[in-house]
Amino acid sequence: MESAKDIKNRINSIKNTKKITKAMEMIAASKMKKQVKLALSGKNYAEYALSMMINIVRNNKGIKHPFLKKNKDIKNVLIIILTSDKGLCGGYNINIFKSLNKYIDENKEKNIDAICIGKYAQKYAKKLNINIVKIFPSFGESIKIDEIDDLNNFIKDEFLKEKYDRIKIIYTNFISPISNNIKIRRLLPLTEKNMVYLFSEIGKDDENIDENYYRDKNNVDYIFEPSPEIIFDKVIPILVKIEIYQCILESLASEHSLRMIAMKNASDNAGKIVDRLLLKYNKVRQASITSEILEISSGAEALNS
């Protein structure tokens, strides 16, 4: 049986742990607010860029361009895995792993390579025996869009070399501070159907989206100078870069919200454990006092007899 002193030491230890988890909860909440603001502001910009690109593609269906080609026979896929370097964020990383594992099981006939962003992405890719072609550290909270130039240029070059038929990204989509889901979205090649789906709130896979979902109220017929093909060479990589940047912002917001929730749960559980230990401590202390009283009473009776 534990002594009152041992229980008291445990209580103090758990209280100290609770102080740490409470501080981490507050830090995560502060970072989450910042990232949510960035994600929401970036989303409006990304959706406007996509809307413009949809107009261009819709009004120039005869244009042949490598970024817009439709490959029916999909053999080689490059997937960007977006995770964190740090833990203590609930199911943030493990949910990516589960969705990635499911995607691989459903596409066993394809050759799948990976670009890993974050320490856990490397861990999961190796566990699933996925060939890793490029590794990037997890991006920080103050990420600027130019920081993903190397990543964007790499996937653009690999696609133009026809090494891959599809380039996708798997990330955690932020819905609210208490809600998120895993998305696997296509980056290249672009199609009108695919662009309609991007950043929309419907929960379908981009291969099955209803093309009537999108209705453009400002259908613009653009005049190209010098030519659509040359314009696409410049515009589409920028659009893909915006998409990747938005995915990173959404992931960071999700990471901090899940860490905030995880630390809140840890603090709450620590409080419950302290309450139980206090009850146990009081019982042990009461039993000790009762035992001492009985010993004193017994000693007094022995002296009087």
MARLOPA-724839 format. One record per residue (C-alpha): residue number from 1; residue in three letters; x, y, z. Coordinates in steps of 0.5 Angstrom, whole numbers, plus 500, padded with zeros to 3 digits. Last residue first. Example, Ala and Ser with C-alpha at 12.3 -4.5 7.8 and 13.67 -1.06 7.14 Angstrom:
BEGIN
{2 "SER" {527 498 514}};
{1 "ALA" {525 491 516}};
This chain:
BEGIN
{305 "SER" {491 497 568}};
{304 "ASN" {492 504 567}};
{303 "LEU" {498 504 563}};
{302 "ALA" {496 499 558}};
{301 "GLU" {489 503 557}};
{300 "ALA" {494 509 556}};
{299 "GLY" {498 505 551}};
{298 "SER" {491 502 547}};
{297 "SER" {489 509 547}};
{296 "ILE" {495 512 544}};
{295 "GLU" {496 506 539}};
{294 "LEU" {488 507 537}};
{293 "ILE" {489 514 536}};
{292 "GLU" {495 513 531}};
{291 "SER" {491 508 527}};
{290 "THR" {486 513 526}};
{289 "ILE" {491 518 524}};
{288 "SER" {494 513 519}};
{287 "ALA" {487 511 517}};
{286 "GLN" {485 519 516}};
{285 "ARG" {492 520 512}};
{284 "VAL" {491 514 507}};
{283 "LYS" {484 516 506}};
{282 "ASN" {486 523 505}};
{281 "TYR" {491 521 500}};
{280 "LYS" {486 516 496}};
{279 "LEU" {481 522 495}};
{278 "LEU" {487 527 493}};
{277 "LEU" {489 521 488}};
{276 "ARG" {483 521 485}};
{275 "ASP" {482 529 484}};
{274 "VAL" {489 529 482}};
{273 "ILE" {487 524 477}};
{272 "LYS" {481 528 474}};
{271 "GLY" {486 534 474}};
{270 "ALA" {491 530 470}};
{269 "ASN" {485 528 465}};
{268 "ASP" {483 535 464}};
{267 "SER" {490 537 462}};
{266 "ALA" {491 532 458}};
{265 "ASN" {484 533 454}};
{264 "LYS" {486 540 453}};
{263 "MET" {493 538 451}};
{262 "ALA" {490 534 445}};
{261 "ILE" {485 539 444}};
{260 "MET" {490 544 443}};
{259 "ARG" {495 539 439}};
{258 "LEU" {489 538 434}};
{257 "SER" {487 545 433}};
{256 "HIS" {495 546 432}};
{255 "GLU" {495 541 427}};
{254 "SER" {489 543 423}};
{253 "ALA" {491 550 422}};
{252 "LEU" {498 547 420}};
{251 "SER" {495 543 415}};
{250 "GLU" {490 548 412}};
{249 "LEU" {496 553 411}};
{248 "ILE" {500 547 408}};
{247 "CYS" {494 545 403}};
{246 "GLN" {493 553 401}};
{245 "TYR" {501 553 399}};
{244 "ILE" {500 547 395}};
{243 "GLU" {494 550 391}};
{242 "ILE" {498 557 390}};
{241 "LYS" {504 553 387}};
{240 "VAL" {499 549 383}};
{239 "LEU" {496 556 380}};
{238 "ILE" {503 559 379}};
{237 "PRO" {505 552 375}};
{236 "ILE" {499 553 371}};
{235 "VAL" {500 561 369}};
{234 "LYS" {507 561 366}};
{233 "ASP" {507 555 361}};
{232 "PHE" {499 556 361}};
{231 "ILE" {501 563 358}};
{230 "ILE" {505 560 353}};
{229 "GLU" {500 555 350}};
{228 "PRO" {495 560 350}};
{227 "SER" {499 565 345}};
{226 "PRO" {502 572 345}};
{225 "GLU" {498 575 348}};
{224 "PHE" {491 571 349}};
{223 "ILE" {484 574 349}};
{222 "TYR" {480 572 355}};
{221 "ASP" {472 570 354}};
{220 "VAL" {470 571 361}};
{219 "ASN" {464 567 364}};
{218 "ASN" {462 572 370}};
{217 "LYS" {457 568 374}};
{216 "ASP" {461 561 373}};
{215 "ARG" {456 555 376}};
{214 "TYR" {460 549 379}};
{213 "TYR" {456 543 381}};
{212 "ASN" {454 541 374}};
{211 "GLU" {461 537 373}};
{210 "ASP" {459 532 379}};
{209 "ILE" {465 530 382}};
{208 "ASN" {467 523 382}};
{207 "GLU" {474 523 380}};
{206 "ASP" {475 529 385}};
{205 "ASP" {473 525 391}};
{204 "LYS" {467 527 394}};
{203 "GLY" {466 531 401}};
{202 "ILE" {463 538 398}};
{201 "GLU" {467 544 401}};
{200 "SER" {470 546 395}};
{199 "PHE" {477 548 395}};
{198 "LEU" {479 544 389}};
{197 "TYR" {473 541 386}};
{196 "VAL" {472 545 380}};
{195 "MET" {479 545 378}};
{194 "ASN" {478 537 378}};
{193 "LYS" {473 538 373}};
{192 "GLU" {476 543 369}};
{191 "THR" {482 539 368}};
{190 "LEU" {489 540 371}};
{189 "PRO" {494 534 370}};
{188 "LEU" {497 535 376}};
{187 "LEU" {495 537 383}};
{186 "ARG" {490 532 384}};
{185 "ARG" {487 532 391}};
{184 "ILE" {487 527 397}};
{183 "LYS" {484 530 403}};
{182 "ILE" {484 528 410}};
{181 "ASN" {478 531 415}};
{180 "ASN" {478 537 420}};
{179 "SER" {473 539 426}};
{178 "ILE" {474 542 433}};
{177 "PRO" {477 548 431}};
{176 "SER" {473 548 424}};
{175 "ILE" {474 545 417}};
{174 "PHE" {481 545 416}};
{173 "ASN" {483 539 411}};
{172 "THR" {489 535 413}};
{171 "TYR" {494 533 407}};
{170 "ILE" {495 528 402}};
{169 "ILE" {497 531 395}};
{168 "LYS" {497 528 388}};
{167 "ILE" {501 528 382}};
{166 "ARG" {498 524 376}};
{165 "ASP" {501 521 370}};
{164 "TYR" {508 521 373}};
{163 "LYS" {515 521 369}};
{162 "GLU" {513 525 363}};
{161 "LYS" {519 529 363}};
{160 "LEU" {514 535 364}};
{159 "PHE" {511 532 370}};
{158 "GLU" {518 531 374}};
{157 "ASP" {519 538 372}};
{156 "LYS" {513 541 375}};
{155 "ILE" {514 537 381}};
{154 "PHE" {521 539 382}};
{153 "ASN" {519 547 381}};
{152 "ASN" {513 546 386}};
{151 "LEU" {518 543 391}};
{150 "ASP" {523 548 390}};
{149 "ASP" {519 554 390}};
{148 "ILE" {515 552 396}};
{147 "GLU" {519 558 401}};
{146 "ASP" {516 563 396}};
{145 "ILE" {509 562 399}};
{144 "LYS" {512 565 406}};
{143 "ILE" {511 560 412}};
{142 "SER" {511 563 418}};
{141 "GLU" {508 557 422}};
{140 "GLY" {513 553 420}};
{139 "PHE" {514 548 414}};
{138 "SER" {516 541 416}};
{137 "PRO" {522 539 413}};
{136 "PHE" {523 536 405}};
{135 "ILE" {524 530 403}};
{134 "LYS" {524 528 395}};
{133 "VAL" {524 521 391}};
{132 "ILE" {521 517 397}};
{131 "ASN" {519 510 394}};
{130 "ILE" {514 507 398}};
{129 "ASN" {515 501 402}};
{128 "LEU" {509 502 407}};
{127 "LYS" {513 503 413}};
{126 "LYS" {518 507 409}};
{125 "ALA" {513 512 407}};
{124 "TYR" {510 512 414}};
{123 "LYS" {516 514 417}};
{122 "GLN" {518 519 412}};
{121 "ALA" {511 522 413}};
{120 "TYR" {512 523 420}};
{119 "LYS" {519 527 420}};
{118 "GLY" {515 532 415}};
{117 "ILE" {514 533 408}};
{116 "CYS" {515 527 404}};
{115 "ILE" {515 527 397}};
{114 "ALA" {512 520 395}};
{113 "ASP" {513 515 389}};
{112 "ILE" {507 510 387}};
{111 "ASN" {507 505 381}};
{110 "LYS" {500 503 380}};
{109 "GLU" {496 496 380}};
{108 "LYS" {496 497 388}};
{107 "ASN" {491 503 387}};
{106 "GLU" {486 501 393}};
{105 "ASP" {491 498 398}};
{104 "ILE" {495 505 396}};
{103 "TYR" {489 509 398}};
{102 "LYS" {487 506 404}};
{101 "ASN" {495 506 407}};
{100 "LEU" {495 514 405}};
{99 "SER" {488 515 409}};
{98 "LYS" {491 511 415}};
{97 "PHE" {497 514 415}};
{96 "ILE" {494 521 414}};
{95 "ASN" {490 520 420}};
{94 "ILE" {496 517 424}};
{93 "ASN" {499 524 423}};
{92 "TYR" {494 529 426}};
{91 "GLY" {491 524 431}};
{90 "GLY" {492 527 437}};
{89 "CYS" {497 533 436}};
{88 "LEU" {503 531 441}};
{87 "GLY" {508 530 436}};
{86 "LYS" {513 534 432}};
{85 "ASP" {515 534 425}};
{84 "SER" {509 535 422}};
{83 "THR" {505 531 416}};
{82 "LEU" {504 533 408}};
{81 "ILE" {505 527 404}};
{80 "ILE" {506 529 397}};
{79 "ILE" {504 523 392}};
{78 "LEU" {507 522 385}};
{77 "VAL" {503 517 381}};
{76 "ASN" {505 512 375}};
{75 "LYS" {501 508 371}};
{74 "ILE" {495 512 370}};
{73 "ASP" {492 510 363}};
{72 "LYS" {486 515 362}};
{71 "ASN" {491 520 361}};
{70 "LYS" {488 527 360}};
{69 "LYS" {492 533 358}};
{68 "LEU" {492 539 361}};
{67 "PHE" {499 541 364}};
{66 "PRO" {502 538 358}};
{65 "HIS" {498 543 353}};
{64 "LYS" {493 542 347}};
{63 "ILE" {488 547 347}};
{62 "GLY" {482 545 343}};
{61 "LYS" {477 547 350}};
{60 "ASN" {479 554 350}};
{59 "ASN" {473 557 353}};
{58 "ARG" {472 552 359}};
{57 "VAL" {480 552 360}};
{56 "ILE" {480 560 361}};
{55 "ASN" {474 560 365}};
{54 "ILE" {476 555 369}};
{53 "MET" {483 558 370}};
{52 "MET" {479 565 373}};
{51 "SER" {475 561 378}};
{50 "LEU" {482 557 380}};
{49 "ALA" {485 564 381}};
{48 "TYR" {479 566 385}};
{47 "GLU" {479 560 389}};
{46 "ALA" {486 561 391}};
{45 "TYR" {485 568 393}};
{44 "ASN" {479 566 398}};
{43 "LYS" {483 560 401}};
{42 "GLY" {489 564 402}};
{41 "SER" {485 569 407}};
{40 "LEU" {482 563 410}};
{39 "ALA" {488 559 411}};
{38 "LEU" {492 565 414}};
{37 "LYS" {486 567 419}};
{36 "VAL" {486 560 421}};
{35 "GLN" {494 560 422}};
{34 "LYS" {494 565 427}};
{33 "LYS" {488 563 431}};
{32 "MET" {492 556 431}};
{31 "LYS" {498 559 434}};
{30 "SER" {494 562 440}};
{29 "ALA" {491 556 441}};
{28 "ALA" {497 552 441}};
{27 "ILE" {501 556 445}};
{26 "MET" {495 556 450}};
{25 "GLU" {494 548 450}};
{24 "MET" {502 548 451}};
{23 "ALA" {501 552 457}};
{22 "LYS" {496 547 460}};
{21 "THR" {500 541 458}};
{20 "ILE" {506 544 462}};
{19 "LYS" {502 546 468}};
{18 "LYS" {498 539 468}};
{17 "THR" {505 536 468}};
{16 "ASN" {507 540 475}};
{15 "LYS" {500 538 478}};
{14 "ILE" {502 531 476}};
{13 "SER" {508 531 480}};
{12 "ASN" {505 534 486}};
{11 "ILE" {500 529 486}};
{10 "ARG" {505 523 485}};
{9 "ASN" {509 526 491}};
{8 "LYS" {503 527 495}};
{7 "ILE" {501 519 494}};
{6 "ASP" {509 517 496}};
{5 "LYS" {508 521 502}};
{4 "ALA" {501 519 504}};
{3 "SER" {504 512 504}};
{2 "GLU" {503 507 498}};
{1 "MET" {500 500 500}};
